Amino acid sequence: MTPSVFPSCSSGAEHASVSEVYRSYGISDYERLRTTIFTRIATESEAGLLLLRPGQSVPVVQKIDVDPQGKPIGFSEAVWAGARVQFTNGDDHLASVTAERTKDV
């Protein structure tokens, strides 16, 4: 969360979703400006939390949300254990293919 937009919000942990956090601050609509996905070597702390061996790479997902006027209102970065995650982006008509693939992950 952007501190200047959400000064009293520490983590949003009391809300079920980012959309819920935004609504609690009077932002009823927002847009995902950008999602960036890349890999890098896990930090020592990340490797420990994700049960990885030192030197393993992790996929990183960064996102930026903006309000209807284009003002940035949120940034997040999530790190995943690559061998235990699958990302799907696109139409739901492929849901059955995705469901089959998750059995392999």
N, CA, C and O atoms as a GROMACS GRO file, in nm:
protein
  420
    1MET      N    1   0.083  -0.117   0.000
    1MET     CA    2   0.000   0.000   0.000
    1MET      C    3   0.089   0.125   0.000
    1MET      O    4   0.198   0.125   0.057
    2THR      N    5   0.041   0.228  -0.064
    2THR     CA    6   0.115   0.353  -0.071
    2THR      C    7   0.087   0.434   0.056
    2THR      O    8  -0.028   0.471   0.079
    3PRO      N    9   0.190   0.463   0.139
    3PRO     CA   10   0.167   0.530   0.267
    3PRO      C   11   0.094   0.664   0.257
    3PRO      O   12   0.013   0.696   0.344
    4SER      N   13   0.120   0.744   0.152
    4SER     CA   14   0.054   0.874   0.142
    4SER      C   15  -0.095   0.860   0.110
    4SER      O   16  -0.173   0.950   0.141
    5VAL      N   17  -0.135   0.749   0.048
    5VAL     CA   18  -0.275   0.725   0.016
    5VAL      C   19  -0.345   0.651   0.131
    5VAL      O   20  -0.462   0.676   0.159
    6PHE      N   21  -0.273   0.561   0.196
    6PHE     CA   22  -0.326   0.479   0.304
    6PHE      C   23  -0.242   0.496   0.430
    6PHE      O   24  -0.173   0.403   0.471
    7PRO      N   25  -0.246   0.615   0.492
    7PRO     CA   26  -0.154   0.643   0.604
    7PRO      C   27  -0.171   0.552   0.725
    7PRO      O   28  -0.074   0.528   0.796
    8SER      N   29  -0.291   0.501   0.751
    8SER     CA   30  -0.310   0.419   0.870
    8SER      C   31  -0.310   0.270   0.840
    8SER      O   32  -0.338   0.190   0.929
    9CYS      N   33  -0.282   0.232   0.717
    9CYS     CA   34  -0.285   0.092   0.679
    9CYS      C   35  -0.145   0.033   0.691
    9CYS      O   36  -0.052   0.075   0.622
   10SER      N   37  -0.131  -0.066   0.779
   10SER     CA   38   0.001  -0.126   0.796
   10SER      C   39   0.024  -0.239   0.696
   10SER      O   40   0.121  -0.236   0.621
   11SER      N   41  -0.065  -0.337   0.695
   11SER     CA   42  -0.045  -0.449   0.604
   11SER      C   43  -0.171  -0.490   0.530
   11SER      O   44  -0.165  -0.562   0.431
   12GLY      N   45  -0.285  -0.446   0.578
   12GLY     CA   46  -0.411  -0.487   0.517
   12GLY      C   47  -0.451  -0.627   0.558
   12GLY      O   48  -0.544  -0.683   0.500
   13ALA      N   49  -0.383  -0.685   0.656
   13ALA     CA   50  -0.408  -0.823   0.695
   13ALA      C   51  -0.550  -0.845   0.748
   13ALA      O   52  -0.600  -0.957   0.745
   14GLU      N   53  -0.615  -0.738   0.796
   14GLU     CA   54  -0.750  -0.754   0.848
   14GLU      C   55  -0.855  -0.759   0.736
   14GLU      O   56  -0.973  -0.778   0.764
   15HIS      N   57  -0.814  -0.741   0.612
   15HIS     CA   58  -0.904  -0.745   0.498
   15HIS      C   59  -0.881  -0.872   0.416
   15HIS      O   60  -0.771  -0.928   0.415
   16ALA      N   61  -0.986  -0.917   0.349
   16ALA     CA   62  -0.978  -1.041   0.271
   16ALA      C   63  -0.909  -1.021   0.137
   16ALA      O   64  -0.857  -1.118   0.080
   17SER      N   65  -0.908  -0.899   0.085
   17SER     CA   66  -0.850  -0.877  -0.046
   17SER      C   67  -0.800  -0.734  -0.060
   17SER      O   68  -0.836  -0.647   0.020
   18VAL      N   69  -0.718  -0.710  -0.160
   18VAL     CA   70  -0.670  -0.575  -0.189
   18VAL      C   71  -0.788  -0.486  -0.226
   18VAL      O   72  -0.793  -0.370  -0.184
   19SER      N   73  -0.883  -0.539  -0.303
   19SER     CA   74  -1.002  -0.461  -0.340
   19SER      C   75  -1.077  -0.415  -0.217
   19SER      O   76  -1.128  -0.302  -0.213
   20GLU      N   77  -1.085  -0.500  -0.116
   20GLU     CA   78  -1.152  -0.465   0.009
   20GLU      C   79  -1.078  -0.353   0.081
   20GLU      O   80  -1.141  -0.262   0.135
   21VAL      N   81  -0.946  -0.358   0.083
   21VAL     CA   82  -0.866  -0.251   0.143
   21VAL      C   83  -0.894  -0.120   0.070
   21VAL      O   84  -0.921  -0.018   0.134
   22TYR      N   85  -0.888  -0.122  -0.062
   22TYR     CA   86  -0.914   0.000  -0.139
   22TYR      C   87  -1.054   0.055  -0.110
   22TYR      O   88  -1.070   0.175  -0.089
   23ARG      N   89  -1.155  -0.034  -0.107
   23ARG     CA   90  -1.292   0.011  -0.078
   23ARG      C   91  -1.302   0.074   0.060
   23ARG      O   92  -1.375   0.171   0.078
   24SER      N   93  -1.228   0.021   0.158
   24SER     CA   94  -1.233   0.076   0.293
   24SER      C   95  -1.177   0.218   0.298
   24SER      O   96  -1.202   0.292   0.394
   25TYR      N   97  -1.102   0.257   0.196
   25TYR     CA   98  -1.049   0.394   0.186
   25TYR      C   99  -1.125   0.476   0.083
   25TYR      O  100  -1.080   0.584   0.043
   26GLY      N  101  -1.240   0.426   0.040
   26GLY     CA  102  -1.325   0.502  -0.052
   26GLY      C  103  -1.288   0.489  -0.199
   26GLY      O  104  -1.340   0.564  -0.282
   27ILE      N  105  -1.200   0.395  -0.232
   27ILE     CA  106  -1.161   0.374  -0.372
   27ILE      C  107  -1.241   0.255  -0.423
   27ILE      O  108  -1.210   0.140  -0.393
   28SER      N  109  -1.346   0.284  -0.500
   28SER     CA  110  -1.435   0.177  -0.545
   28SER      C  111  -1.390   0.113  -0.675
   28SER      O  112  -1.437   0.005  -0.711
   29ASP      N  113  -1.299   0.177  -0.745
   29ASP     CA  114  -1.253   0.124  -0.872
   29ASP      C  115  -1.103   0.147  -0.885
   29ASP      O  116  -1.051   0.249  -0.842
   30TYR      N  117  -1.035   0.052  -0.943
   30TYR     CA  118  -0.891   0.067  -0.970
   30TYR      C  119  -0.854  -0.022  -1.087
   30TYR      O  120  -0.933  -0.106  -1.129
   31GLU      N  121  -0.736  -0.001  -1.137
   31GLU     CA  122  -0.689  -0.078  -1.252
   31GLU      C  123  -0.548  -0.126  -1.224
   31GLU      O  124  -0.468  -0.057  -1.160
   32ARG      N  125  -0.518  -0.245  -1.272
   32ARG     CA  126  -0.381  -0.295  -1.264
   32ARG      C  127  -0.303  -0.230  -1.377
   32ARG      O  128  -0.324  -0.261  -1.494
   33LEU      N  129  -0.213  -0.141  -1.342
   33LEU     CA  130  -0.132  -0.072  -1.443
   33LEU      C  131  -0.030  -0.167  -1.503
   33LEU      O  132  -0.011  -0.170  -1.625
   34ARG      N  133   0.034  -0.244  -1.416
   34ARG     CA  134   0.141  -0.330  -1.466
   34ARG      C  135   0.161  -0.449  -1.373
   34ARG      O  136   0.154  -0.437  -1.251
   35THR      N  137   0.186  -0.563  -1.434
   35THR     CA  138   0.230  -0.682  -1.362
   35THR      C  139   0.360  -0.726  -1.427
   35THR      O  140   0.366  -0.746  -1.548
   36THR      N  141   0.463  -0.739  -1.347
   36THR     CA  142   0.594  -0.780  -1.397
   36THR      C  143   0.630  -0.912  -1.331
   36THR      O  144   0.621  -0.926  -1.210
   37ILE      N  145   0.672  -1.008  -1.413
   37ILE     CA  146   0.713  -1.138  -1.361
   37ILE      C  147   0.855  -1.165  -1.409
   37ILE      O  148   0.885  -1.157  -1.528
   38PHE      N  149   0.943  -1.196  -1.314
   38PHE     CA  150   1.083  -1.227  -1.347
   38PHE      C  151   1.137  -1.326  -1.246
   38PHE      O  152   1.069  -1.358  -1.148
   39THR      N  153   1.256  -1.374  -1.268
   39THR     CA  154   1.318  -1.464  -1.170
   39THR      C  155   1.449  -1.404  -1.121
   39THR      O  156   1.511  -1.321  -1.188
   40ARG      N  157   1.488  -1.446  -1.002
   40ARG     CA  158   1.615  -1.408  -0.943
   40ARG      C  159   1.651  -1.512  -0.839
   40ARG      O  160   1.570  -1.598  -0.805
   41ILE      N  161   1.772  -1.504  -0.790
   41ILE     CA  162   1.816  -1.596  -0.685
   41ILE      C  163   1.749  -1.556  -0.554
   41ILE      O  164   1.744  -1.438  -0.519
   42ALA      N  165   1.697  -1.654  -0.482
   42ALA     CA  166   1.631  -1.628  -0.354
   42ALA      C  167   1.730  -1.573  -0.253
   42ALA      O  168   1.847  -1.614  -0.249
   43THR      N  169   1.683  -1.480  -0.170
   43THR     CA  170   1.766  -1.434  -0.058
   43THR      C  171   1.776  -1.548   0.043
   43THR      O  172   1.701  -1.646   0.034
   44GLU      N  173   1.865  -1.536   0.136
   44GLU     CA  174   1.881  -1.640   0.238
   44GLU      C  175   1.751  -1.657   0.317
   44GLU      O  176   1.709  -1.769   0.346
   45SER      N  177   1.688  -1.545   0.352
   45SER     CA  178   1.562  -1.549   0.426
   45SER      C  179   1.451  -1.616   0.345
   45SER      O  180   1.377  -1.700   0.397
   46GLU      N  181   1.439  -1.578   0.217
   46GLU     CA  182   1.337  -1.638   0.130
   46GLU      C  183   1.359  -1.788   0.114
   46GLU      O  184   1.264  -1.866   0.120
   47ALA      N  185   1.484  -1.827   0.096
   47ALA     CA  186   1.515  -1.969   0.080
   47ALA      C  187   1.471  -2.047   0.204
   47ALA      O  188   1.417  -2.157   0.192
   48GLY      N  189   1.496  -1.991   0.320
   48GLY     CA  190   1.453  -2.057   0.444
   48GLY      C  191   1.302  -2.067   0.455
   48GLY      O  192   1.249  -2.173   0.489
   49LEU      N  193   1.232  -1.958   0.426
   49LEU     CA  194   1.086  -1.957   0.436
   49LEU      C  195   1.020  -2.048   0.333
   49LEU      O  196   0.917  -2.110   0.361
   50LEU      N  197   1.079  -2.056   0.215
   50LEU     CA  198   1.020  -2.136   0.106
   50LEU      C  199   1.077  -2.278   0.098
   50LEU      O  200   1.042  -2.354   0.008
   51LEU      N  201   1.163  -2.313   0.194
   51LEU     CA  202   1.225  -2.446   0.198
   51LEU      C  203   1.303  -2.478   0.071
   51LEU      O  204   1.289  -2.585   0.014
   52LEU      N  205   1.385  -2.382   0.029
   52LEU     CA  206   1.467  -2.397  -0.091
   52LEU      C  207   1.613  -2.414  -0.052
   52LEU      O  208   1.655  -2.374   0.056
   53ARG      N  209   1.689  -2.474  -0.142
   53ARG     CA  210   1.834  -2.483  -0.122
   53ARG      C  211   1.896  -2.348  -0.159
   53ARG      O  212   1.844  -2.278  -0.245
   54PRO      N  213   2.006  -2.311  -0.094
   54PRO     CA  214   2.074  -2.186  -0.130
   54PRO      C  215   2.108  -2.184  -0.279
   54PRO      O  216   2.152  -2.285  -0.335
   55GLY      N  217   2.089  -2.071  -0.341
   55GLY     CA  218   2.123  -2.055  -0.482
   55GLY      C  219   2.009  -2.084  -0.578
   55GLY      O  220   2.023  -2.062  -0.698
   56GLN      N  221   1.896  -2.135  -0.527
   56GLN     CA  222   1.783  -2.162  -0.616
   56GLN      C  223   1.716  -2.031  -0.658
   56GLN      O  224   1.714  -1.934  -0.582
   57SER      N  225   1.662  -2.030  -0.779
   57SER     CA  226   1.593  -1.910  -0.826
   57SER      C  227   1.446  -1.916  -0.788
   57SER      O  228   1.390  -2.024  -0.766
   58VAL      N  229   1.386  -1.799  -0.779
   58VAL     CA  230   1.245  -1.786  -0.745
   58VAL      C  231   1.177  -1.694  -0.847
   58VAL      O  232   1.237  -1.596  -0.890
   59PRO      N  233   1.053  -1.726  -0.885
   59PRO     CA  234   0.976  -1.630  -0.964
   59PRO      C  235   0.929  -1.518  -0.871
   59PRO      O  236   0.890  -1.541  -0.757
   60VAL      N  237   0.933  -1.397  -0.922
   60VAL     CA  238   0.890  -1.278  -0.849
   60VAL      C  239   0.778  -1.212  -0.930
   60VAL      O  240   0.791  -1.192  -1.051
   61VAL      N  241   0.669  -1.179  -0.863
   61VAL     CA  242   0.558  -1.109  -0.928
   61VAL      C  243   0.543  -0.973  -0.861
   61VAL      O  244   0.517  -0.965  -0.741
   62GLN      N  245   0.560  -0.867  -0.939
   62GLN     CA  246   0.541  -0.730  -0.890
   62GLN      C  247   0.417  -0.672  -0.958
   62GLN      O  248   0.393  -0.698  -1.076
   63LYS      N  249   0.339  -0.594  -0.884
   63LYS     CA  250   0.222  -0.530  -0.944
   63LYS      C  251   0.210  -0.387  -0.896
   63LYS      O  252   0.249  -0.352  -0.785
   64ILE      N  253   0.154  -0.305  -0.985
   64ILE     CA  254   0.124  -0.165  -0.954
   64ILE      C  255  -0.023  -0.142  -0.988
   64ILE      O  256  -0.066  -0.170  -1.100
   65ASP      N  257  -0.100  -0.091  -0.891
   65ASP     CA  258  -0.240  -0.055  -0.913
   65ASP      C  259  -0.252   0.096  -0.916
   65ASP      O  260  -0.178   0.166  -0.848
   66VAL      N  261  -0.346   0.147  -0.998
   66VAL     CA  262  -0.372   0.290  -1.007
   66VAL      C  263  -0.522   0.316  -0.990
   66VAL      O  264  -0.604   0.230  -1.020
   67ASP      N  265  -0.555   0.436  -0.942
   67ASP     CA  266  -0.696   0.475  -0.932
   67ASP      C  267  -0.746   0.520  -1.069
   67ASP      O  268  -0.668   0.523  -1.164
   68PRO      N  269  -0.875   0.553  -1.082
   68PRO     CA  270  -0.928   0.591  -1.212
   68PRO      C  271  -0.860   0.713  -1.277
   68PRO      O  272  -0.867   0.730  -1.398
   69GLN      N  273  -0.793   0.795  -1.197
   69GLN     CA  274  -0.720   0.910  -1.251
   69GLN      C  275  -0.576   0.875  -1.290
   69GLN      O  276  -0.503   0.960  -1.339
   70GLY      N  277  -0.537   0.750  -1.268
   70GLY     CA  278  -0.403   0.706  -1.304
   70GLY      C  279  -0.300   0.725  -1.194
   70GLY      O  280  -0.181   0.704  -1.218
   71LYS      N  281  -0.344   0.764  -1.074
   71LYS     CA  282  -0.251   0.783  -0.962
   71LYS      C  283  -0.218   0.647  -0.900
   71LYS      O  284  -0.308   0.571  -0.865
   72PRO      N  285  -0.089   0.616  -0.885
   72PRO     CA  286  -0.051   0.488  -0.822
   72PRO      C  287  -0.106   0.479  -0.680
   72PRO      O  288  -0.089   0.572  -0.600
   73ILE      N  289  -0.170   0.368  -0.649
   73ILE     CA  290  -0.225   0.349  -0.514
   73ILE      C  291  -0.174   0.222  -0.447
   73ILE      O  292  -0.195   0.203  -0.327
   74GLY      N  293  -0.108   0.135  -0.521
   74GLY     CA  294  -0.060   0.013  -0.459
   74GLY      C  295   0.053  -0.052  -0.536
   74GLY      O  296   0.057  -0.049  -0.659
   75PHE      N  297   0.145  -0.109  -0.461
   75PHE     CA  298   0.257  -0.186  -0.517
   75PHE      C  299   0.273  -0.308  -0.430
   75PHE      O  300   0.264  -0.300  -0.307
   76SER      N  301   0.298  -0.422  -0.492
   76SER     CA  302   0.331  -0.540  -0.413
   76SER      C  303   0.432  -0.625  -0.488
   76SER      O  304   0.444  -0.618  -0.610
   77GLU      N  305   0.502  -0.705  -0.411
   77GLU     CA  306   0.598  -0.800  -0.467
   77GLU      C  307   0.580  -0.931  -0.392
   77GLU      O  308   0.584  -0.935  -0.269
   78ALA      N  309   0.560  -1.037  -0.468
   78ALA     CA  310   0.544  -1.170  -0.409
   78ALA      C  311   0.651  -1.262  -0.467
   78ALA      O  312   0.681  -1.256  -0.587
   79VAL      N  313   0.708  -1.345  -0.382
   79VAL     CA  314   0.813  -1.438  -0.422
   79VAL      C  315   0.760  -1.580  -0.400
   79VAL      O  316   0.698  -1.608  -0.298
   80TRP      N  317   0.786  -1.668  -0.496
   80TRP     CA  318   0.729  -1.802  -0.495
   80TRP      C  319   0.838  -1.907  -0.510
   80TRP      O  320   0.944  -1.880  -0.566
   81ALA      N  321   0.810  -2.027  -0.461
   81ALA     CA  322   0.895  -2.142  -0.488
   81ALA      C  323   0.856  -2.192  -0.627
   81ALA      O  324   0.747  -2.247  -0.644
   82GLY      N  325   0.942  -2.174  -0.724
   82GLY     CA  326   0.909  -2.202  -0.863
   82GLY      C  327   0.864  -2.344  -0.891
   82GLY      O  328   0.780  -2.366  -0.979
   83ALA      N  329   0.918  -2.441  -0.820
   83ALA     CA  330   0.880  -2.580  -0.845
   83ALA      C  331   0.742  -2.613  -0.793
   83ALA      O  332   0.687  -2.719  -0.823
   84ARG      N  333   0.683  -2.520  -0.713
   84ARG     CA  334   0.553  -2.549  -0.652
   84ARG      C  335   0.446  -2.447  -0.688
   84ARG      O  336   0.346  -2.433  -0.617
   85VAL      N  337   0.465  -2.376  -0.800
   85VAL     CA  338   0.366  -2.276  -0.839
   85VAL      C  339   0.345  -2.277  -0.990
   85VAL      O  340   0.436  -2.312  -1.066
   86GLN      N  341   0.227  -2.240  -1.030
   86GLN     CA  342   0.195  -2.225  -1.172
   86GLN      C  343   0.114  -2.098  -1.187
   86GLN      O  344   0.021  -2.075  -1.110
   87PHE      N  345   0.147  -2.015  -1.283
   87PHE     CA  346   0.074  -1.892  -1.311
   87PHE      C  347  -0.004  -1.911  -1.440
   87PHE      O  348   0.048  -1.962  -1.539
   88THR      N  349  -0.130  -1.869  -1.438
   88THR     CA  350  -0.213  -1.875  -1.557
   88THR      C  351  -0.270  -1.736  -1.581
   88THR      O  352  -0.322  -1.673  -1.489
   89ASN      N  353  -0.259  -1.689  -1.703
   89ASN     CA  354  -0.310  -1.558  -1.738
   89ASN      C  355  -0.390  -1.573  -1.866
   89ASN      O  356  -0.338  -1.622  -1.967
   90GLY      N  357  -0.515  -1.533  -1.864
   90GLY     CA  358  -0.595  -1.541  -1.984
   90GLY      C  359  -0.738  -1.578  -1.957
   90GLY      O  360  -0.787  -1.564  -1.845
   91ASP      N  361  -0.805  -1.624  -2.061
   91ASP     CA  362  -0.948  -1.654  -2.054
   91ASP      C  363  -0.977  -1.780  -1.975
   91ASP      O  364  -0.897  -1.874  -1.971
   92ASP      N  365  -1.093  -1.781  -1.911
   92ASP     CA  366  -1.134  -1.895  -1.830
   92ASP      C  367  -1.177  -2.016  -1.913
   92ASP      O  368  -1.195  -2.124  -1.857
   93HIS      N  369  -1.194  -2.001  -2.043
   93HIS     CA  370  -1.236  -2.116  -2.123
   93HIS      C  371  -1.130  -2.225  -2.126
   93HIS      O  372  -1.156  -2.337  -2.172
   94LEU      N  373  -1.011  -2.194  -2.079
   94LEU     CA  374  -0.904  -2.293  -2.072
   94LEU      C  375  -0.890  -2.352  -1.933
   94LEU      O  376  -0.790  -2.419  -1.903
   95ALA      N  377  -0.988  -2.329  -1.847
   95ALA     CA  378  -0.979  -2.374  -1.707
   95ALA      C  379  -0.957  -2.524  -1.695
   95ALA      O  380  -0.884  -2.567  -1.606
   96SER      N  381  -1.016  -2.604  -1.782
   96SER     CA  382  -1.000  -2.748  -1.770
   96SER      C  383  -0.856  -2.790  -1.799
   96SER      O  384  -0.805  -2.883  -1.738
   97VAL      N  385  -0.790  -2.720  -1.893
   97VAL     CA  386  -0.649  -2.749  -1.923
   97VAL      C  387  -0.564  -2.712  -1.803
   97VAL      O  388  -0.473  -2.786  -1.766
   98THR      N  389  -0.592  -2.598  -1.742
   98THR     CA  390  -0.518  -2.553  -1.625
   98THR      C  391  -0.536  -2.652  -1.510
   98THR      O  392  -0.440  -2.687  -1.442
   99ALA      N  393  -0.659  -2.697  -1.488
   99ALA     CA  394  -0.686  -2.791  -1.379
   99ALA      C  395  -0.606  -2.919  -1.398
   99ALA      O  396  -0.553  -2.973  -1.302
  100GLU      N  397  -0.596  -2.967  -1.521
  100GLU     CA  398  -0.517  -3.088  -1.548
  100GLU      C  399  -0.371  -3.064  -1.517
  100GLU      O  400  -0.306  -3.151  -1.458
  101ARG      N  401  -0.317  -2.948  -1.555
  101ARG     CA  402  -0.177  -2.917  -1.535
  101ARG      C  403  -0.141  -2.908  -1.389
  101ARG      O  404  -0.031  -2.949  -1.351
  102THR      N  405  -0.230  -2.857  -1.304
  102THR     CA  406  -0.198  -2.841  -1.162
  102THR      C  407  -0.175  -2.974  -1.094
  102THR      O  408  -0.112  -2.978  -0.988
  103LYS      N  409  -0.225  -3.082  -1.151
  103LYS     CA  410  -0.201  -3.215  -1.092
  103LYS      C  411  -0.054  -3.254  -1.101
  103LYS      O  412  -0.006  -3.336  -1.023
  104ASP      N  413   0.017  -3.194  -1.198
  104ASP     CA  414   0.158  -3.225  -1.215
  104ASP      C  415   0.249  -3.141  -1.126
  104ASP      O  416   0.364  -3.177  -1.101
  105VAL      N  417   0.197  -3.029  -1.078
  105VAL     CA  418   0.281  -2.932  -1.005
  105VAL      C  419   0.302  -2.976  -0.864
  105VAL      O  420   0.369  -2.906  -0.788
   0.00000   0.00000   0.00000
